[in-house]
Amino acid sequence: MADENGLWQVVVGDDGKEIIRVGTPEFPMEIWGPWDGQPYERCGSVPWHWHDEVEINYVTEGSLLGMADGKSFRLQAGQALFVGSGVLHGNRAVEENGLIHQISIVFDPSVVGGASGSVFWQKYLGPVLCAPECRCIPILGGAVWEQQALAELQHIAELWPRKAPGYEFEVRAALSRVIFLLAENCLQHAQAPSERDLRDAERIKQMIDFVRAHRAEAITTEQIAASAAISVSECLRCFRRMMDLTPKEYLRQHRIRHAVQLLENTDKSITRIGEECGFEDMSYFARVFRAEKGCTPSEYREKEKGGG
């Protein structure tokens, strides 16, 4: 979701799942985008996370590196990435400090599939969500069906902000056509992830869970590896291959993201926040925070309190 300044914020819980409010129980979907002239930016990286909802990211400006299941996809304006339920994913700007405008469509599968026993679920949505080859699908526009799917996503982007009477029907219809196109064109032709891909994805989830549960402690790479019952060398390979990070880099980024949440949402002292995020040395905390955010923790809090 975007904050009041238009900057993308992702909040993840200690189980690694993104904490998001997806529409209402009656219409469980949400779309974030550059509505009303407000910028919708993802600068730097969006943390690795997952959620039960399906997500489709449609880039409208800039260049985005979408990452899921150990694969990376460079997306230009007018291209999209489909991410299935429960798939670990993240993204970052291709250029450092690059500006990205995109539409993020996040929806509960029931929006398209209805009840689990429906023909829509059994013939189309279920096979797409359950097929290993459909865990993440780039929609680049090279094939006719991709062009049709991208046109539907553009139509959704135009419908959503206006909220005209009956927009729910049209959005659901357009989204259903996207799912149909995926079912017709990807189930037989996309390359399924290897057993190693699936195994590494589960290992990463286990190691991320461990990091988040023990972020206040002095965690070693050996402990992170042990949490998934693998060697240090295998841990390093897994992180680099799946996330393009080392375990220490991920740990540092996670600690800083958690510190940001505490700075924004609590009145805890800087020292207390540093300790809760695993920084015993406050000068080191300030240096790492500045390297990630461009200011010290106290400066960041002052900026937030002053509205920018």
Sine and cosine of phi, psi and omega as CSV:
sin_phi,cos_phi,sin_psi,cos_psi,sin_omega,cos_omega
0.00,0.00,0.38,-0.93,-0.03,-1.00
-0.99,-0.16,0.59,-0.81,0.04,-1.00
-1.00,0.07,-0.12,-0.99,-0.10,-1.00
-0.92,0.39,-0.29,0.96,0.04,-1.00
-0.99,-0.10,0.07,1.00,0.02,-1.00
1.00,0.08,0.08,1.00,-0.02,-1.00
-1.00,0.02,0.65,-0.76,-0.08,-1.00
-0.95,0.31,0.76,-0.65,0.04,-1.00
-0.84,-0.55,0.75,-0.66,0.10,-0.99
-0.87,-0.50,0.82,-0.57,0.02,-1.00
-0.93,-0.35,0.84,-0.55,-0.02,-1.00
-0.89,-0.45,0.57,-0.82,0.03,-1.00
-0.99,0.10,0.03,-1.00,-0.04,-1.00
-0.95,0.33,-0.20,0.98,0.09,-1.00
-1.00,-0.03,0.09,1.00,0.04,-1.00
1.00,0.08,-0.07,1.00,0.01,-1.00
-1.00,0.05,0.64,-0.77,0.01,-1.00
-0.94,0.35,0.68,-0.73,0.06,-1.00
-1.00,-0.04,0.96,-0.27,-0.03,-1.00
-0.70,-0.71,0.45,-0.89,0.10,-0.99
-0.97,-0.25,0.93,-0.36,-0.10,-1.00
-0.97,-0.25,1.00,-0.07,0.08,-1.00
0.86,0.50,-0.67,-0.74,0.00,-1.00
-0.78,-0.62,0.27,-0.96,0.06,-1.00
-0.84,0.54,-0.50,0.87,-0.01,-1.00
-0.97,0.23,-0.48,0.88,-0.02,-1.00
-0.57,-0.82,0.98,0.19,-0.16,-0.99
-0.98,0.18,0.95,0.31,0.14,-0.99
-0.47,-0.88,0.40,-0.92,0.01,-1.00
-0.56,-0.83,0.54,-0.84,0.04,-1.00
-0.75,-0.67,0.79,-0.61,0.07,-1.00
-0.94,-0.34,0.68,-0.73,-0.03,-1.00
-0.20,-0.98,-0.05,-1.00,-0.08,-1.00
-0.99,0.16,0.86,0.52,-0.05,-1.00
-0.96,0.28,0.49,-0.87,0.12,-0.99
0.82,0.58,0.53,0.85,0.05,-1.00
0.97,0.23,0.06,1.00,0.01,-1.00
-0.99,0.12,0.70,-0.71,0.00,-1.00
-0.94,0.35,0.58,-0.81,0.06,-1.00
-0.85,-0.53,0.99,-0.13,-0.22,-0.98
-0.91,-0.40,0.60,-0.80,0.22,-0.98
-0.83,-0.55,0.98,-0.18,-0.03,-1.00
-0.97,-0.23,0.66,-0.75,-0.08,-1.00
0.96,0.26,-0.75,-0.66,-0.08,-1.00
-0.86,-0.51,0.49,-0.87,0.16,-0.99
-0.99,-0.17,0.77,-0.63,-0.12,-0.99
-0.86,0.50,0.50,-0.86,0.09,-1.00
-0.90,0.43,0.71,-0.70,-0.06,-1.00
-0.32,-0.95,0.10,-1.00,0.12,-0.99
-0.48,-0.88,0.27,-0.96,0.03,-1.00
-0.40,-0.92,0.29,-0.96,-0.04,-1.00
-0.95,0.31,-0.41,0.91,-0.02,-1.00
-0.96,0.28,0.40,-0.92,0.12,-0.99
-0.99,0.11,0.55,-0.83,0.00,-1.00
-0.74,-0.67,0.67,-0.74,0.14,-0.99
-0.80,-0.61,0.86,-0.51,0.03,-1.00
-0.97,-0.22,0.84,-0.55,-0.05,-1.00
-0.88,-0.48,0.91,-0.41,-0.09,-1.00
-0.99,0.12,0.76,-0.65,0.03,-1.00
-0.94,-0.34,-0.33,0.95,0.03,-1.00
-0.37,-0.93,0.60,-0.80,0.02,-1.00
1.00,0.00,-0.20,-0.98,-0.04,-1.00
-0.73,-0.69,0.80,-0.59,-0.14,-0.99
-0.86,-0.50,0.69,-0.72,0.14,-0.99
-0.99,-0.16,0.98,-0.21,0.03,-1.00
-1.00,0.03,0.72,-0.70,-0.08,-1.00
-0.78,-0.63,0.74,-0.67,0.02,-1.00
-0.36,-0.93,0.68,-0.73,0.07,-1.00
0.81,0.59,0.59,0.81,0.05,-1.00
0.99,0.16,0.09,1.00,0.03,-1.00
-0.93,-0.37,0.48,-0.88,0.04,-1.00
-0.82,-0.57,0.66,-0.75,-0.03,-1.00
-0.75,-0.67,0.85,-0.53,0.06,-1.00
-1.00,0.07,0.89,-0.45,-0.07,-1.00
-0.94,-0.34,0.78,-0.62,0.08,-1.00
-0.99,-0.14,0.14,-0.99,0.06,-1.00
-0.82,0.57,0.72,-0.70,-0.02,-1.00
1.00,0.00,0.12,0.99,0.04,-1.00
-0.86,-0.50,0.26,-0.96,-0.12,-0.99
-0.57,-0.82,0.25,-0.97,0.07,-1.00
-0.72,-0.70,0.82,-0.57,0.08,-1.00
-1.00,-0.03,0.77,-0.64,0.02,-1.00
-0.82,-0.57,0.85,-0.53,-0.06,-1.00
-0.97,0.24,0.08,-1.00,-0.03,-1.00
-0.90,0.43,0.74,-0.67,0.09,-1.00
0.97,0.22,0.15,0.99,-0.05,-1.00
-1.00,0.02,0.77,-0.64,0.05,-1.00
-0.93,0.37,0.79,-0.61,-0.04,-1.00
-0.45,-0.90,0.27,-0.96,0.05,-1.00
-0.23,-0.97,0.02,-1.00,0.08,-1.00
-0.36,-0.93,0.18,-0.98,0.05,-1.00
-0.40,-0.92,0.35,-0.94,0.07,-1.00
-0.93,0.37,0.61,-0.79,0.04,-1.00
-0.92,0.40,-0.67,0.74,0.03,-1.00
-0.99,-0.11,0.64,-0.77,0.00,-1.00
-0.86,0.51,0.75,-0.66,-0.05,-1.00
0.87,0.49,0.41,0.91,-0.01,-1.00
-0.95,0.30,0.50,-0.87,0.03,-1.00
-1.00,-0.03,0.75,-0.66,0.02,-1.00
-0.80,-0.60,0.79,-0.62,0.19,-0.98
-0.94,-0.34,0.79,-0.61,0.01,-1.00
-0.48,-0.88,0.32,-0.95,0.10,-1.00
-0.96,-0.27,0.82,-0.57,0.09,-1.00
-0.95,-0.32,0.90,-0.43,0.00,-1.00
-0.97,-0.24,0.92,-0.40,-0.03,-1.00
-0.85,-0.53,0.83,-0.56,-0.10,-0.99
-0.53,-0.85,0.55,-0.84,0.14,-0.99
-0.94,0.34,0.66,-0.75,-0.04,-1.00
-0.82,0.57,-0.41,0.91,-0.03,-1.00
-0.90,0.43,-0.36,0.93,0.02,-1.00
-0.85,0.52,-0.63,0.78,0.00,-1.00
-0.99,-0.11,-0.67,0.74,-0.14,-0.99
-1.00,0.06,-0.31,0.95,-0.08,-1.00
0.91,0.41,-0.60,-0.80,0.02,-1.00
-0.93,0.38,0.48,-0.88,-0.10,-1.00
-0.88,0.47,-0.38,0.92,-0.01,-1.00
-1.00,-0.06,0.05,1.00,-0.07,-1.00
-0.95,0.32,0.33,-0.94,0.04,-1.00
-0.90,0.43,-0.53,0.85,0.00,-1.00
-0.90,0.43,-0.66,0.75,0.00,-1.00
-0.95,0.31,-0.73,0.69,-0.11,-0.99
-0.93,0.36,-0.65,0.76,-0.10,-1.00
-1.00,0.04,-0.49,0.87,-0.17,-0.98
-0.82,-0.58,-0.90,0.43,-0.13,-0.99
-0.92,0.39,-0.74,0.67,-0.01,-1.00
-0.82,0.58,-0.78,0.62,0.03,-1.00
-0.85,0.52,-0.62,0.79,0.01,-1.00
-0.92,0.40,-0.71,0.70,-0.06,-1.00
-0.95,0.31,-0.46,0.89,-0.07,-1.00
-1.00,-0.03,-0.33,0.94,-0.06,-1.00
-0.96,0.27,0.80,-0.60,0.02,-1.00
-0.84,0.54,-0.55,0.83,-0.04,-1.00
-0.96,0.29,-0.15,0.99,-0.04,-1.00
-0.94,-0.33,0.28,0.96,-0.01,-1.00
-0.90,0.44,-0.60,0.80,0.12,-0.99
-0.55,-0.84,0.75,-0.66,-0.10,-1.00
-0.73,-0.69,0.89,-0.45,0.12,-0.99
-0.97,0.25,0.66,-0.75,0.05,-1.00
-0.88,-0.48,0.99,-0.14,-0.22,-0.98
-0.98,-0.22,-0.27,0.96,0.04,-1.00
0.99,-0.11,0.08,1.00,-0.02,-1.00
-0.96,0.27,-0.53,0.85,0.00,-1.00
-0.98,-0.21,0.34,-0.94,-0.02,-1.00
-0.86,0.50,-0.69,0.72,-0.03,-1.00
-0.90,0.44,-0.57,0.82,0.04,-1.00
-0.92,0.40,-0.65,0.76,0.05,-1.00
-0.88,0.47,-0.64,0.77,0.02,-1.00
-0.91,0.41,-0.68,0.74,0.01,-1.00
-0.90,0.43,-0.67,0.74,0.02,-1.00
-0.91,0.42,-0.57,0.82,0.06,-1.00
-0.91,0.42,-0.61,0.79,0.05,-1.00
-0.91,0.42,-0.66,0.75,0.02,-1.00
-0.91,0.42,-0.63,0.77,0.07,-1.00
-0.90,0.45,-0.62,0.78,0.04,-1.00
-0.89,0.45,-0.67,0.74,0.05,-1.00
-0.88,0.47,-0.67,0.74,-0.01,-1.00
-0.89,0.46,-0.51,0.86,0.02,-1.00
-0.99,0.17,-0.56,0.83,-0.05,-1.00
-0.96,0.27,-0.67,0.74,-0.22,-0.98
-0.86,0.51,-0.78,0.63,-0.09,-1.00
-0.93,0.38,-0.42,0.91,-0.04,-1.00
-0.98,0.22,-0.51,0.86,0.01,-1.00
0.78,0.62,0.66,0.75,0.03,-1.00
-0.93,0.38,0.41,-0.91,0.02,-1.00
-0.79,0.61,0.77,-0.63,0.01,-1.00
1.00,0.09,0.11,0.99,-0.04,-1.00
-0.88,0.47,-0.49,0.87,0.00,-1.00
-0.87,0.50,-0.66,0.75,0.03,-1.00
-0.88,0.48,-0.72,0.69,-0.07,-1.00
-0.93,0.36,-0.64,0.77,0.03,-1.00
-0.90,0.44,-0.71,0.70,0.00,-1.00
-0.90,0.44,-0.63,0.78,0.01,-1.00
-0.90,0.44,-0.70,0.71,0.00,-1.00
-0.91,0.42,-0.66,0.75,0.02,-1.00
-0.91,0.41,-0.62,0.79,0.04,-1.00
-0.89,0.46,-0.62,0.79,0.02,-1.00
-0.92,0.39,-0.59,0.81,0.06,-1.00
-0.89,0.46,-0.72,0.69,0.01,-1.00
-0.88,0.47,-0.66,0.75,0.03,-1.00
-0.87,0.50,-0.69,0.73,0.00,-1.00
-0.90,0.44,-0.63,0.78,0.07,-1.00
-0.90,0.44,-0.70,0.71,-0.01,-1.00
-0.90,0.45,-0.63,0.78,-0.05,-1.00
-0.97,0.25,-0.46,0.89,-0.18,-0.98
-0.89,-0.46,-0.22,0.97,-0.10,-1.00
-0.93,-0.36,-0.46,0.89,-0.10,-0.99
-0.88,0.48,-0.59,0.81,-0.06,-1.00
-0.99,-0.12,-0.29,0.96,-0.18,-0.98
-0.92,-0.39,-0.44,0.90,-0.02,-1.00
-0.95,0.32,0.42,-0.91,0.00,-1.00
-1.00,0.03,0.84,-0.55,0.00,-1.00
-0.95,0.31,0.54,-0.84,0.06,-1.00
-0.90,0.43,0.51,-0.86,0.02,-1.00
-0.96,0.27,0.20,-0.98,0.07,-1.00
-0.87,0.49,-0.56,0.83,0.03,-1.00
-0.91,0.42,-0.65,0.76,0.04,-1.00
-0.85,0.52,-0.76,0.65,-0.03,-1.00
-0.91,0.41,-0.64,0.77,0.02,-1.00
-0.90,0.43,-0.70,0.72,0.00,-1.00
-0.90,0.44,-0.61,0.79,0.02,-1.00
-0.88,0.48,-0.68,0.74,0.02,-1.00
-0.93,0.36,-0.61,0.79,0.04,-1.00
-0.89,0.45,-0.67,0.74,0.02,-1.00
-0.88,0.48,-0.68,0.73,0.03,-1.00
-0.86,0.51,-0.68,0.73,0.01,-1.00
-0.89,0.46,-0.69,0.72,-0.04,-1.00
-0.94,0.33,-0.58,0.81,0.08,-1.00
-0.90,0.44,-0.68,0.73,0.04,-1.00
-0.85,0.53,-0.68,0.74,-0.01,-1.00
-0.90,0.44,-0.72,0.69,0.00,-1.00
-0.85,0.52,-0.71,0.70,-0.05,-1.00
-0.94,0.35,-0.51,0.86,0.01,-1.00
-0.97,0.23,-0.38,0.93,-0.11,-0.99
-0.82,-0.57,0.40,0.92,-0.10,-0.99
-0.89,0.46,-0.41,0.91,-0.02,-1.00
-0.99,0.16,-0.14,0.99,-0.07,-1.00
-0.98,-0.18,0.19,-0.98,0.05,-1.00
-0.99,0.11,1.00,0.05,-0.09,-1.00
-1.00,0.09,0.67,-0.74,0.08,-1.00
-0.96,-0.29,0.33,-0.94,0.05,-1.00
-0.89,0.46,-0.56,0.83,0.03,-1.00
-0.87,0.49,-0.65,0.76,0.01,-1.00
-0.93,0.36,-0.63,0.78,0.03,-1.00
-0.88,0.47,-0.69,0.72,0.02,-1.00
-0.90,0.45,-0.67,0.74,-0.03,-1.00
-0.89,0.45,-0.49,0.87,-0.01,-1.00
-0.90,0.44,-0.38,0.93,0.05,-1.00
-0.93,-0.36,0.19,0.98,0.05,-1.00
0.85,0.53,0.70,0.72,0.04,-1.00
-0.75,-0.66,0.22,-0.98,0.00,-1.00
-0.97,0.23,0.25,-0.97,0.03,-1.00
-0.88,0.47,-0.69,0.73,0.00,-1.00
-0.89,0.45,-0.62,0.78,0.04,-1.00
-0.94,0.35,-0.59,0.80,0.06,-1.00
-0.88,0.48,-0.73,0.68,0.01,-1.00
-0.88,0.47,-0.69,0.73,0.02,-1.00
-0.89,0.46,-0.67,0.74,-0.05,-1.00
-0.90,0.43,-0.73,0.68,0.02,-1.00
-0.89,0.46,-0.71,0.70,-0.04,-1.00
-0.91,0.42,-0.65,0.76,-0.06,-1.00
-0.96,0.29,-0.65,0.76,-0.10,-0.99
-1.00,0.05,-0.53,0.84,-0.15,-0.99
-0.81,-0.58,-0.11,0.99,-0.04,-1.00
0.85,0.53,0.62,0.79,0.03,-1.00
-0.63,-0.77,0.33,-0.94,0.23,-0.97
-1.00,-0.01,0.31,-0.95,0.06,-1.00
-0.84,0.55,-0.64,0.77,-0.01,-1.00
-0.92,0.40,-0.62,0.78,0.04,-1.00
-0.91,0.42,-0.67,0.74,0.03,-1.00
-0.90,0.43,-0.69,0.72,0.00,-1.00
-0.86,0.51,-0.71,0.71,0.00,-1.00
-0.89,0.45,-0.72,0.70,0.01,-1.00
-0.89,0.46,-0.65,0.76,0.01,-1.00
-0.90,0.43,-0.68,0.73,0.01,-1.00
-0.88,0.48,-0.66,0.75,0.00,-1.00
-0.93,0.37,-0.65,0.76,0.04,-1.00
-0.88,0.47,-0.64,0.76,0.02,-1.00
-0.92,0.38,-0.62,0.78,0.05,-1.00
-0.87,0.48,-0.65,0.76,0.03,-1.00
-0.87,0.50,-0.69,0.72,0.02,-1.00
-0.88,0.48,-0.66,0.75,0.00,-1.00
-0.93,0.35,-0.62,0.79,0.03,-1.00
-0.90,0.44,-0.61,0.79,-0.05,-1.00
-0.98,0.18,-0.53,0.85,-0.22,-0.98
-0.90,-0.44,0.00,1.00,0.02,-1.00
-0.71,-0.71,0.19,-0.98,0.09,-1.00
-0.96,-0.27,0.30,0.95,-0.01,-1.00
-0.89,0.46,0.49,-0.87,0.00,-1.00
-0.93,0.37,0.36,-0.93,0.03,-1.00
-0.86,0.51,-0.64,0.77,0.01,-1.00
-0.89,0.45,-0.71,0.70,0.01,-1.00
-0.89,0.46,-0.67,0.74,0.00,-1.00
-0.90,0.44,-0.69,0.73,0.03,-1.00
-0.85,0.52,-0.69,0.73,0.00,-1.00
-0.91,0.42,-0.66,0.75,-0.01,-1.00
-0.93,0.37,-0.33,0.94,0.00,-1.00
-0.98,-0.22,0.20,0.98,0.11,-0.99
1.00,0.03,0.25,0.97,0.00,-1.00
-0.95,-0.31,0.97,-0.26,0.04,-1.00
-0.98,0.17,-0.53,0.85,0.00,-1.00
-1.00,-0.08,0.92,-0.38,-0.08,-1.00
-0.94,0.34,-0.49,0.87,0.05,-1.00
-0.93,0.36,-0.60,0.80,0.06,-1.00
-0.93,0.38,-0.65,0.76,0.06,-1.00
-0.84,0.54,-0.72,0.69,-0.01,-1.00
-0.90,0.44,-0.64,0.77,-0.01,-1.00
-0.92,0.40,-0.70,0.71,-0.01,-1.00
-0.92,0.40,-0.66,0.75,0.00,-1.00
-0.89,0.46,-0.69,0.72,0.00,-1.00
-0.89,0.45,-0.62,0.78,0.01,-1.00
-0.89,0.45,-0.56,0.83,-0.03,-1.00
-1.00,0.08,-0.62,0.79,-0.17,-0.99
-0.90,-0.43,-0.13,0.99,0.05,-1.00
0.99,0.14,0.15,0.99,0.03,-1.00
-0.36,-0.93,0.19,-0.98,0.04,-1.00
-0.99,0.17,0.26,-0.97,0.05,-1.00
-0.83,0.55,-0.68,0.74,-0.02,-1.00
-0.92,0.40,-0.63,0.78,0.05,-1.00
-0.91,0.42,-0.62,0.79,0.02,-1.00
-0.90,0.44,-0.71,0.71,0.01,-1.00
-0.89,0.45,-0.66,0.75,0.02,-1.00
-0.89,0.46,-0.67,0.74,0.00,-1.00
-0.89,0.45,-0.65,0.76,0.02,-1.00
-0.92,0.39,-0.65,0.76,0.00,-1.00
-0.92,0.38,-0.56,0.83,-0.02,-1.00
-1.00,0.07,0.04,1.00,0.02,-1.00
0.96,0.28,0.45,0.89,0.08,-1.00
0.85,-0.53,0.00,0.00,0.00,0.00
